């Protein structure tokens, strides 16, 4: 066993691509070692802006010799009638030069006898195998964007400047990207050596650190956090938490040095969101706040230098940041002077999607859709008017200077500007929140008005894109339509809006009439798309496939109810009565299958057996209670009430129970009609016939 070191030295790789590239390279090597039956230990990946590194403390230096069976053509076509080799067998022997005719045997296979031979395969040196395989691994690494440089035909995320590949202290020879492997690595571009020899993994990391490169992301991150806390202690401040920025800056630097700077306090007059965004996006810097949550005129930047003894990095960051904040202040004050109705008019010149129309048309559809939703939900006139006004101006900030400079502030900028202009909280908060949620489990709109505007916006985008044929395929989803549909599911569940999916889709599709040719199958396509999103929503919350199917088999139109129903079914699955109830409900479904379409209205007068009278009596007693529990969304209670029917149903189907398939057609169909009533009621929460008990 020997140490293995692979370092791909490049120009600066974008931070967002760094970790995945290192992990993908490690995964490719894991597959290689496994497929080549080479033992390894402690295979690890790491990365810094100019290097991807994979190491292993122990790799087998040689494959073991092995014997393998090689199978050839069927015996019937391997030999002719005279027993001589055919062209098929000759081709097999040419393909396997290590096999001689006298080595061939006949073995039984599922499709008959075939010729075969046991082949002795000598193990190869790991160094040779790696030298052949690594260039292909590097060539297959996937990046969002690749580039070429000079006259080199290789495409890679950034130009390759150095290659280290070693096993047991010896260089693994290969070339990639115009570079040949050596045992020489490199240090920091300014504060390190241009080259130094590598002898072991420990010495590699030690020399890298001495030359001001920390290859481990977590080590750089922990140093950043420690330095930030030290600076904050000097002013009694607190960090405005930003985990995404912290991870990003840790991959932007090779040796982190946190710079504490200040800016003019007058910039604190800018809204917090604008100030924080400007500092974060333009300078990749952190903001500081006091114990009450108010921003302080300080910031924290991370530089890729070991120190800033002369304060030059601090002064440079302060100079640039103050200039950026002047810009942000100017944009904010300029937008405050603009009239929102006029901004909205400018949306006529801003294209939403070529086939779908302008953002002005979109804002009109949002207003109409929100108006319909408030009416459907029974909101009073004033609340409905607030939501409608929010929908009207939701997209106006897209033509503002702030959003042009900071696209990530869309919606937020509009809300802040409307607030500054004196709009009621029901209006500006709705605009502020209407892009939420932005991730699968992200923050949701706070207000009901904001939730409705968010629903309308996402529905309009989904329907418009699907109608225009811009449907997600595989991993490609350029308009984030899966996220939009997921957001709709999350909002409906969170707010409990009683807005059936069919009605939402039909109303949205109708708003495109005249502006876009709507495919005939659009509604069905969207329903299937939403079913997948509902499944994913429940799967993320830990529900299994069968339970999800059972829940969605019952009223998938009421998206707002799926989580409540799934929780209720999950709770009931562990109770003793669930097994009998599920099995008998499945039995009812099977019995009804052949004559379901010809069932007459149920007649109590045709009941004959005491057990069917008892079941009908119990059913009549429980049905109104079950219906009331379902109507009040108390699905746990509904299923507990259903459980009361488990015993009479069990008795009905017992060996001494009721014989359903009697030759008397009216009696038989009437019994099935009664069972159909029972089945429909027991399926009001979920189709539990397809579920197995748990516990």
C-alpha positions in Angstrom: 0.0 0.0 0.0 1.3 3.5 -0.9 0.3 7.1 -0.6 -1.5 8.7 -3.6 -1.5 12.5 -4.4 -3.2 14.2 -7.3 -3.2 18.0 -7.7 -4.6 19.8 -10.6 -3.2 23.4 -10.6 -5.2 25.9 -12.5 -6.0 29.6 -12.7 -8.7 30.7 -10.3 -11.8 28.5 -10.5 -15.1 30.2 -9.7 -16.0 29.5 -6.0 -19.4 28.1 -6.9 -17.8 25.3 -9.0 -14.9 24.5 -6.7 -16.3 22.0 -4.2 -18.3 20.0 -6.8 -15.3 19.7 -9.1 -13.1 18.3 -6.3 -15.9 15.9 -5.1 -16.6 14.8 -8.7 -12.9 14.0 -9.2 -12.8 12.0 -6.0 -15.9 10.1 -7.1 -14.4 9.3 -10.4 -11.2 7.9 -8.7 -13.4 5.9 -6.3 -15.1 4.2 -9.2 -11.7 3.6 -10.9 -10.2 1.9 -7.8 -13.3 -0.2 -7.3 -13.6 -1.3 -10.9 -9.9 -2.2 -11.0 -10.1 -4.1 -7.7 -7.6 -1.8 -6.0 -7.8 -1.4 -2.2 -7.7 2.2 -0.9 -8.0 4.0 2.5 -8.9 7.5 3.4 -9.6 8.8 -0.1 -10.2 12.5 0.4 -10.7 15.6 -1.8 -9.9 19.2 -1.1 -9.7 22.4 -3.1 -8.6 26.0 -3.1 -9.1 28.6 -5.8 -6.2 27.4 -7.9 -6.1 23.7 -7.2 -8.2 20.5 -7.0 -6.6 17.9 -4.8 -7.4 14.2 -4.1 -5.2 12.1 -1.8 -5.3 8.6 -0.3 -3.2 7.4 2.6 -3.1 3.9 1.2 -3.5 2.5 -2.3 -2.6 -0.9 -3.6 0.4 -0.6 -5.9 -0.4 -3.7 -7.9 -3.5 -5.5 -9.1 -3.7 -9.1 -7.9 -3.4 -11.8 -10.5 -6.8 -13.2 -11.3 -8.6 -15.8 -13.4 -11.7 -15.0 -15.3 -14.1 -17.0 -17.4 -14.5 -15.7 -20.9 -17.6 -16.8 -22.8 -17.8 -17.1 -26.6 -20.5 -18.0 -29.2 -23.0 -20.8 -28.7 -21.7 -24.3 -29.5 -24.1 -24.7 -32.3 -22.6 -21.9 -34.3 -19.0 -22.3 -33.0 -18.4 -25.5 -34.9 -19.5 -26.7 -38.3 -20.9 -30.2 -39.0 -17.4 -31.6 -39.3 -16.5 -30.2 -35.8 -14.2 -27.5 -37.2 -14.1 -23.9 -35.9 -16.4 -21.5 -37.7 -15.7 -17.9 -38.4 -17.6 -17.0 -35.2 -15.2 -19.1 -33.1 -12.2 -17.8 -34.9 -13.3 -14.2 -34.3 -13.6 -15.0 -30.6 -10.1 -16.5 -30.5 -8.7 -13.4 -32.3 -10.4 -11.1 -29.7 -8.8 -13.1 -26.9 -5.2 -14.0 -27.9 -4.5 -15.5 -24.6 -6.9 -18.4 -25.3 -5.7 -21.4 -27.3 -8.2 -23.8 -28.9 -7.2 -26.6 -26.5 -8.3 -24.4 -23.6 -12.0 -24.2 -24.8 -14.7 -26.0 -22.9 -18.4 -26.2 -23.2 -20.6 -24.7 -20.4 -24.3 -24.5 -19.8 -25.8 -21.0 -20.0 -29.5 -20.0 -19.7 -29.8 -20.0 -23.5 -27.9 -23.2 -24.1 -24.3 -24.4 -24.3 -21.5 -21.9 -25.2 -17.8 -22.2 -25.7 -15.8 -20.7 -22.8 -12.3 -20.6 -21.4 -10.7 -19.7 -18.1 -8.3 -16.9 -18.7 -5.3 -16.1 -16.5 -5.0 -12.3 -16.2 -1.8 -10.8 -14.7 -2.4 -7.8 -12.4 -1.1 -4.5 -13.7 0.8 -1.8 -11.8 -1.5 0.8 -10.3 0.8 3.6 -11.5 0.3 2.5 -15.1 -3.4 2.2 -14.8 -3.7 5.7 -13.2 -1.6 7.2 -15.9 -4.0 5.9 -18.5 -7.2 6.7 -16.7 -6.7 10.2 -15.0 -6.7 12.2 -18.3 -10.1 10.7 -19.2 -11.5 11.5 -15.7 -10.4 15.1 -16.0 -11.8 15.4 -19.5 -15.2 14.2 -18.2 -15.5 16.6 -15.3 -18.6 18.6 -15.9 -18.6 22.4 -15.4 -21.3 25.0 -16.2 -18.8 26.7 -18.5 -15.5 25.4 -20.0 -12.8 27.3 -21.9 -9.8 26.8 -24.2 -6.5 28.6 -23.9 -3.6 29.1 -26.3 -3.3 26.4 -28.9 -4.3 23.7 -26.5 -7.3 21.7 -27.7 -8.3 20.7 -24.2 -11.4 22.3 -22.7 -11.4 22.8 -18.9 -13.0 25.2 -16.5 -9.8 27.2 -16.3 -6.3 26.9 -17.9 -4.2 24.2 -16.3 -0.8 25.5 -15.0 0.5 22.6 -13.0 0.0 18.8 -12.6 1.1 16.7 -9.6 0.4 13.0 -9.7 2.3 10.6 -7.4 2.1 7.1 -6.1 4.5 5.8 -3.5 6.8 8.8 -4.0 7.0 8.3 -7.8 5.5 10.5 -10.5 2.6 9.0 -12.4 3.3 10.0 -16.0 0.6 11.5 -18.1 -0.3 14.8 -19.9 -3.4 16.9 -19.8 -4.1 20.4 -20.9 -0.7 20.8 -22.4 1.0 20.1 -19.0 3.0 17.0 -18.0 2.9 15.6 -14.4 5.8 16.4 -12.0 6.4 16.1 -8.3 6.5 19.9 -8.0 3.6 21.9 -6.4 3.3 25.7 -5.9 2.6 28.3 -3.3 0.6 31.6 -3.0 0.9 33.7 -6.1 2.6 36.6 -4.2 3.4 35.2 -0.7 4.7 31.8 -1.6 7.3 29.9 -3.6 6.6 29.3 -7.3 7.6 25.6 -6.8 8.6 23.0 -4.3 9.0 19.2 -4.4 6.4 16.9 -2.9 7.4 13.7 -1.0 4.2 12.8 1.0 0.7 13.9 1.9 1.7 15.4 5.2 4.6 17.2 3.7 2.3 18.4 0.8 -0.2 20.1 3.2 2.6 21.4 5.4 4.5 23.0 2.5 1.2 24.4 1.1 0.5 26.0 4.5 4.0 27.4 4.8 3.6 28.9 1.4 0.2 30.4 2.3 -2.2 28.1 0.7 -4.8 26.2 2.8 -6.3 23.4 0.7 -9.1 22.5 3.1 -12.3 24.6 2.8 -13.3 23.9 6.4 -9.9 25.1 7.6 -10.2 28.4 5.7 -13.7 28.8 6.9 -12.9 28.3 10.5 -10.0 30.9 10.3 -12.4 33.4 8.8 -15.0 32.9 11.6 -12.3 33.2 14.3 -11.0 36.4 12.8 -14.5 37.8 12.4 -15.3 37.2 16.0 -12.1 38.8 17.1 -12.9 42.0 15.2 -16.5 42.1 16.4 -15.3 41.9 20.0 -13.5 45.2 19.5 -16.7 47.1 18.7 -19.2 45.1 20.6 -21.0 44.2 17.4 -22.7 41.1 15.9 -22.3 39.6 12.5 -25.2 39.8 10.1 -25.3 36.1 9.5 -24.8 35.0 5.9 -23.8 31.4 5.6 -23.9 31.4 1.8 -21.5 34.3 1.7 -19.2 32.7 4.3 -19.0 29.5 2.2 -18.4 31.5 -1.0 -15.6 33.7 0.4 -13.9 30.6 1.9 -13.5 29.4 -1.7 -12.4 32.8 -3.0 -9.2 32.9 -1.0 -6.2 30.6 -0.5 -5.1 32.1 2.8 -7.8 34.1 4.5 -7.2 37.5 6.2 -10.3 39.3 7.5 -10.2 43.1 7.1 -12.3 45.3 9.4 -13.4 48.5 7.8 -15.8 51.4 8.2 -18.0 53.5 6.0 -19.7 56.9 6.3 -22.6 56.6 8.8 -24.9 58.6 6.5 -25.2 55.6 4.3 -27.2 53.9 7.2 -30.1 56.0 6.0 -30.4 53.6 3.0 -32.8 50.8 3.7 -31.1 47.8 5.4 -31.9 45.5 2.5 -30.2 47.8 -0.1 -27.2 48.4 2.1 -26.6 44.8 2.9 -27.1 43.7 -0.7 -24.6 46.4 -2.0 -22.0 45.3 0.6 -22.5 41.6 0.0 -22.8 41.5 -3.8 -20.3 44.2 -4.8 -17.6 43.6 -2.2 -18.4 40.1 -0.9 -18.3 41.6 2.6 -20.2 41.0 5.8 -22.3 43.6 7.6 -22.2 44.4 11.3 -25.1 45.2 13.6 -25.6 46.0 17.3 -27.5 44.1 19.9 -30.8 45.6 18.8 -30.4 44.5 15.2 -29.5 48.0 13.8 -26.6 48.2 11.3 -23.3 49.7 12.3 -21.1 51.7 9.9 -18.6 48.8 9.7 -17.9 45.9 7.4 -15.7 42.8 7.2 -14.0 41.7 4.1 -11.9 38.6 3.4 -8.6 39.0 1.5 -6.4 36.3 0.1 -3.3 37.6 1.9 -1.5 36.4 5.1 -1.6 39.9 6.6 -2.3 43.6 6.0 0.4 45.1 8.2 0.3 48.5 6.4 -3.5 48.6 6.2 -3.5 49.0 2.5 -6.1 46.3 1.9 -8.4 47.9 4.5 -8.0 51.3 2.9 -8.6 50.0 -0.6 -11.8 48.1 0.5 -13.1 51.2 2.4 -12.5 53.4 -0.7 -14.2 51.1 -3.1 -17.1 50.3 -0.7 -17.9 54.0 0.0 -18.0 54.5 -3.8 -20.4 51.6 -4.1 -22.6 52.9 -1.3 -22.8 56.3 -3.0 -24.2 54.5 -6.1 -26.7 52.6 -3.9 -27.8 55.9 -2.2 -28.2 57.6 -5.6 -30.3 54.7 -7.0 -32.6 54.6 -4.0 -33.2 58.4 -4.0 -33.7 58.5 -7.7 -36.3 55.7 -7.6 -38.1 57.4 -4.7 -38.9 60.3 -7.1 -40.5 58.0 -9.6 -44.3 57.5 -9.9 -45.3 53.8 -9.6 -48.1 54.0 -12.3 -45.5 55.4 -14.7 -43.0 52.7 -13.8 -45.8 50.1 -14.5 -46.4 51.7 -17.9 -42.8 51.1 -18.8 -43.4 47.4 -18.4 -45.0 47.5 -21.8 -41.4 47.7 -23.2 -40.0 44.9 -21.0 -40.5 41.5 -22.5 -41.5 38.7 -20.1 -41.1 35.8 -22.5 -41.1 36.3 -26.2 -44.1 34.0 -26.9 -46.0 35.1 -23.8 -45.8 38.9 -24.0 -44.6 41.8 -21.9 -44.4 42.3 -18.1 -47.3 44.8 -18.4 -49.5 42.0 -19.8 -48.3 39.8 -17.0 -49.2 42.4 -14.3 -52.7 42.6 -15.8 -53.1 38.9 -15.5 -51.8 38.9 -12.0 -54.4 41.6 -11.0 -57.2 39.6 -12.5 -56.1 36.3 -11.0 -55.7 37.8 -7.5 -59.1 39.4 -7.8 -60.7 36.1 -8.6 -58.8 34.4 -5.8 -59.9 36.9 -3.2 -63.5 36.6 -4.4 -63.3 32.7 -4.3 -61.9 32.8 -0.8 -64.6 35.2 0.4 -62.3 38.1 1.4 -64.0 41.4 2.3 -63.8 44.2 -0.2 -61.0 46.2 1.5 -58.7 43.2 1.9 -59.3 42.2 -1.7 -58.6 45.7 -2.9 -55.2 45.7 -1.1 -54.2 42.4 -2.6 -55.3 43.5 -6.1 -53.3 46.8 -5.8 -50.2 44.8 -4.7 -50.6 42.5 -7.8 -51.0 45.6 -10.0 -47.6 47.1 -8.9 -45.8 43.8 -8.1 -43.6 44.0 -11.3 -43.1 47.7 -11.5 -39.7 47.7 -9.8 -38.3 45.7 -12.7 -37.7 49.0 -14.5 -36.3 50.7 -11.4 -32.6 51.7 -11.1 -32.2 49.6 -7.9 -33.3 46.4 -9.6 -31.2 47.2 -12.7 -28.2 47.4 -10.4 -29.2 44.7 -7.9 -31.4 42.1 -9.7 -31.7 40.1 -6.5 -33.7 42.9 -5.0 -36.6 42.5 -7.3 -39.8 42.5 -5.3 -38.0 43.7 -2.2 -37.1 47.0 -3.9 -40.7 47.4 -5.0 -42.0 46.7 -1.5 -39.5 49.2 0.1 -40.4 51.9 -2.4 -44.1 51.5 -1.9 -43.6 51.6 1.9 -41.6 54.8 1.6 -44.4 56.3 -0.5 -47.0 55.6 2.2 -48.7 52.5 0.9 -50.5 50.3 3.5 -48.6 47.3 4.9 -51.0 44.9 3.2 -49.8 46.3 -0.2 -46.1 46.9 0.3 -45.5 43.7 2.3 -47.3 41.6 -0.4 -45.0 43.1 -3.1 -41.9 42.6 -0.9 -42.7 38.9 -0.4 -44.2 37.8 -3.7 -41.0 36.1 -5.0 -41.0 33.8 -2.0 -40.3 30.9 -1.5 -37.0 30.9 -3.5 -35.9 27.4 -2.4 -37.6 24.1 -1.8 -37.7 24.8 2.0 -37.3 28.5 1.9 -39.1 31.3 3.7 -42.8 31.8 2.7 -44.7 35.0 2.3 -45.7 36.4 5.7 -49.1 38.0 4.7 -52.1 36.4 3.1 -52.0 39.1 0.4 -48.4 38.4 -0.3 -49.2 34.7 -0.6 -51.9 35.3 -3.1 -49.7 37.6 -5.3 -46.9 34.9 -5.1 -49.4 32.2 -6.1 -50.6 34.3 -9.0 -47.1 35.1 -10.2 -46.0 31.5 -10.1 -49.1 30.2 -11.8 -48.9 32.8 -14.5 -45.3 31.9 -15.2 -46.0 28.1 -15.2 -49.0 28.3 -17.5 -47.4 30.8 -19.9 -44.2 28.7 -20.2 -46.0 25.4 -20.6 -48.3 26.9 -23.2 -45.3 28.2 -25.1 -43.7 24.8 -25.0 -41.0 25.8 -22.5 -41.5 22.6 -20.4 -38.7 21.3 -18.1 -36.8 18.3 -19.5 -34.5 16.1 -17.4 -32.1 18.4 -15.5 -32.9 21.4 -17.7 -35.3 23.9 -16.2 -34.1 27.4 -17.3 -37.3 29.1 -16.1 -37.2 27.4 -12.7 -40.7 26.0 -13.3 -40.3 23.1 -10.8 -39.4 25.6 -8.1 -42.4 27.7 -9.0 -44.8 24.7 -8.8 -43.1 23.6 -5.6 -43.6 27.1 -4.2 -47.3 27.0 -5.1 -47.7 23.7 -3.2 -45.8 25.1 -0.2 -47.9 28.3 -0.1 -51.2 26.4 -0.4 -50.3 24.0 2.3 -48.9 26.8 4.6 -51.9 29.1 4.2 -54.6 26.5 3.9 -56.2 28.4 1.0 -59.2 26.4 -0.3 -58.4 26.9 -3.9 -58.8 23.7 -5.9 -56.0 23.0 -8.4 -58.4 22.6 -11.3 -60.0 26.0 -10.7 -56.6 27.7 -10.3 -55.3 26.2 -13.6 -58.5 26.9 -15.6 -58.7 30.5 -14.4 -55.1 31.1 -15.2 -55.3 29.4 -18.6 -58.4 31.5 -19.4 -56.4 34.8 -18.9 -54.1 33.9 -21.8 -57.0 33.6 -24.2 -56.3 35.9 -27.3 -52.7 36.4 -26.4 -51.4 32.9 -26.8 -52.5 29.7 -28.5 -53.2 27.3 -25.7 -52.5 23.5 -26.4 -55.5 21.3 -25.9 -53.6 19.0 -23.4 -52.2 22.0 -21.4 -54.5 21.4 -18.4 -53.8 17.7 -18.2 -50.0 18.3 -18.6 -50.0 20.8 -15.7 -52.1 18.5 -13.5 -49.5 15.7 -14.0 -46.7 18.2 -13.3 -48.3 19.3 -10.1 -48.9 15.7 -9.0 -45.2 15.2 -9.2 -44.5 18.3 -7.2 -47.0 17.2 -4.5 -45.3 13.8 -4.4 -41.9 15.5 -4.0 -43.3 17.8 -1.3 -44.5 14.8 0.8 -41.4 12.7 0.1 -39.2 15.5 1.5 -41.2 15.3 4.7 -40.4 11.6 5.1 -43.6 9.9 3.9 -43.2 6.7 1.9 -44.3 6.0 -1.6 -47.4 4.0 -0.7 -48.7 6.6 1.7 -48.2 9.4 -0.8 -50.1 7.4 -3.5 -52.9 6.8 -1.0 -53.2 10.4 -0.1 -53.1 11.7 -3.7 -55.7 9.1 -4.7 -58.2 11.1 -2.6 -59.0 14.6 -3.8 -55.6 15.7 -5.2 -57.3 19.0 -6.2 -57.1 20.3 -2.6 -53.4 20.8 -2.4 -53.8 22.7 0.9 -54.9 19.5 2.6 -52.3 16.9 1.6 -49.9 17.4 4.5 -52.7 17.2 7.1 -54.1 14.1 5.5 -50.6 12.5 5.2 -49.9 13.2 8.9 -53.2 11.7 9.9 -52.7 8.5 7.9 -49.1 8.1 9.1 -50.4 8.3 12.7 -53.1 5.8 12.1 -50.9 3.2 10.4 -49.3 2.2 13.7 -52.6 1.5 15.4 -54.0 -2.1 15.8 -57.3 -1.6 13.8 -55.6 -0.2 10.7 -54.6 -3.6 9.3 -58.2 -5.0 9.3 -59.6 -1.7 8.0 -57.1 -1.5 5.1 -57.5 -5.2 4.1 -61.3 -5.0 4.2 -61.3 -1.8 2.2 -59.2 -3.5 -0.4 -61.5 -6.4 -0.4 -64.5 -4.1 -1.0 -62.7 -2.5 -3.9 -62.0 -5.9 -5.5 -65.7 -7.0 -5.0 -67.0 -3.8 -6.6 -64.7 -3.9 -9.6 -66.7 -6.1 -12.0 -70.1 -4.4 -11.4 -69.2 -0.9 -10.3 -70.8 0.7 -13.3 -74.2 -0.9 -12.9 -74.8 -0.3 -9.2 -78.4 1.0 -8.4 -79.3 3.4 -5.7 -79.0 1.7 -2.3 -82.3 0.5 -0.8 -82.4 -0.4 2.9 -85.5 -2.4 2.2 -83.5 -5.0 0.4 -81.3 -5.8 3.4 -81.9 -9.3 4.8 -79.1 -10.4 7.0 -78.6 -9.1 10.6 -74.9 -8.4 9.9 -75.7 -6.2 7.0 -78.4 -4.3 9.0 -75.8 -3.8 11.7 -73.1 -2.5 9.3 -75.6 -0.1 7.7 -76.7 1.1 11.2 -73.1 1.7 12.3 -72.3 3.4 9.0 -75.2 5.8 9.3 -74.2 6.7 12.8 -70.6 7.4 11.9 -70.9 9.0 8.5 -72.2 12.4 9.6 -69.5 12.5 12.3 -66.8 11.5 9.7 -68.1 14.1 7.2 -68.0 16.8 9.9 -64.5 15.9 10.9 -63.3 16.0 7.3 -65.0 19.3 6.7 -63.3 20.8 9.8 -59.9 19.4 8.6 -59.6 17.2 11.7 -58.4 14.1 9.7 -57.1 12.3 12.8 -60.6 12.4 14.3 -62.1 11.3 11.0 -59.8 8.3 10.8 -60.5 7.4 14.5 -64.3 7.5 13.6 -63.7 5.3 10.6 -61.9 2.8 12.9 -65.3 2.3 14.6 -66.5 0.6 11.4 -63.6 -1.9 11.5 -65.4 -4.5 13.6 -68.8 -4.5 11.8 -66.9 -4.7 8.4 -64.8 -7.6 9.7 -68.0 -9.4 10.9 -69.6 -8.7 7.5 -66.8 -10.4 5.7 -66.1 -13.2 8.2 -66.8 -16.8 7.3 -70.2 -16.6 9.1 -70.8 -13.2 7.5 -72.9 -12.0 4.5 -72.6 -13.9 1.2 -72.5 -11.0 -1.3 -72.5 -12.7 -4.7 -75.9 -14.2 -4.4 -77.7 -15.3 -7.6 -80.5 -12.8 -6.8 -79.3 -9.8 -8.9 -81.2 -7.0 -7.0 -79.9 -8.2 -3.6 -76.4 -8.7 -4.9 -76.2 -5.2 -6.5 -77.8 -3.6 -3.5 -75.2 -5.2 -1.2 -72.5 -3.9 -3.5 -74.1 -0.5 -3.5 -74.0 -0.3 0.3 -70.4 -1.4 0.3 -69.7 1.4 -2.3 -71.1 3.9 0.2 -68.8 2.5 2.9 -65.8 2.6 0.5 -66.3 6.2 -0.5 -66.6 7.3 3.1 -63.6 5.4 4.3 -61.6 7.0 1.4 -62.3 10.6 2.4 -58.9 11.0 3.9 -56.8 8.6 1.8 -57.1 5.4 -0.2 -55.9 3.2 2.7 -56.5 0.0 0.8 -53.1 0.3 -0.8 -51.3 0.9 2.5 -49.7 -1.7 4.8 -49.9 -1.3 8.6 -46.7 -0.2 10.5 -45.5 -0.9 14.0 
